[in-house]
Amino acid sequence: MENAHYFLHVTDTHLCFDAEAPDICCTEQALRSLYQTAFAWDHRPAFVLITGDLVHEGTSADYARAKTLLQELDACCAGYPGGAE
């Protein structure tokens, strides 16, 4: 479809980042895998919408890490908080 715009909607990622036990919570790797798949499509998303519970614990370190992860994408991103945030 010519001039079509595609977006990726991801919800409730519950990202958790534990430097001392990185294998306990693997949501970051799962999200990276999803992004790699989506951005390899012929019609790569121009926009990523993330809704609901972006991080699991809600610490400032979690949000900083999530921000870094999202900045690695070559797409516009928008996030909307969930019930736990």
C-alpha positions in Angstrom: 0.0 0.0 0.0 1.7 3.2 -1.2 2.1 6.0 1.4 0.8 3.8 4.2 2.2 4.2 7.7 2.6 1.3 10.0 2.9 1.4 13.8 3.7 -1.1 16.5 1.6 -1.2 19.6 3.2 -3.0 22.6 1.4 -3.2 26.0 2.2 -4.2 29.5 5.9 -4.9 29.0 6.6 -4.8 32.8 10.3 -4.3 32.0 12.5 -5.1 35.0 16.2 -4.6 35.2 18.2 -6.3 37.9 21.9 -5.8 37.5 22.7 -8.4 40.1 20.3 -11.0 38.6 19.8 -10.2 34.9 18.4 -13.7 34.0 15.6 -13.5 36.5 13.6 -11.0 34.5 14.0 -11.5 30.8 11.5 -9.0 29.5 14.1 -6.7 28.1 15.5 -9.4 25.8 11.9 -10.4 24.7 11.2 -6.8 23.8 14.5 -6.5 21.9 13.6 -9.6 20.0 10.1 -8.2 19.2 11.7 -5.0 17.9 14.2 -6.8 15.8 11.4 -8.8 14.2 9.1 -5.8 13.6 11.9 -3.6 12.2 12.9 -6.3 9.8 9.5 -6.3 8.1 9.2 -4.8 4.6 7.0 -2.1 6.1 8.9 -1.2 9.2 6.9 0.7 11.9 7.3 4.4 11.8 5.8 4.8 15.2 5.9 2.7 18.4 3.1 3.1 21.0 3.8 1.5 24.4 0.8 1.4 26.7 0.3 0.2 30.3 2.9 -0.8 32.8 6.1 0.0 31.0 8.4 -1.1 33.9 7.7 -3.6 36.6 9.1 -2.0 39.8 8.9 1.7 38.9 12.2 2.8 40.2 14.0 5.7 38.6 16.7 3.3 37.5 14.1 1.2 35.7 12.7 4.2 33.9 16.2 5.4 32.9 17.0 1.9 31.5 13.7 1.8 29.6 14.4 5.3 28.2 17.7 4.1 26.9 16.1 1.0 25.4 13.5 3.1 23.6 16.1 5.6 22.3 17.9 2.8 20.5 14.9 2.4 18.2 14.9 4.4 14.9 11.3 5.4 15.3 9.1 7.8 17.1 7.9 6.4 20.4 5.1 7.4 22.8 4.2 5.8 26.0 1.1 5.9 28.2 1.3 4.8 31.8 -0.7 1.9 33.2 -2.4 1.2 36.5 0.8 0.3 38.3 2.6 3.5 37.3 
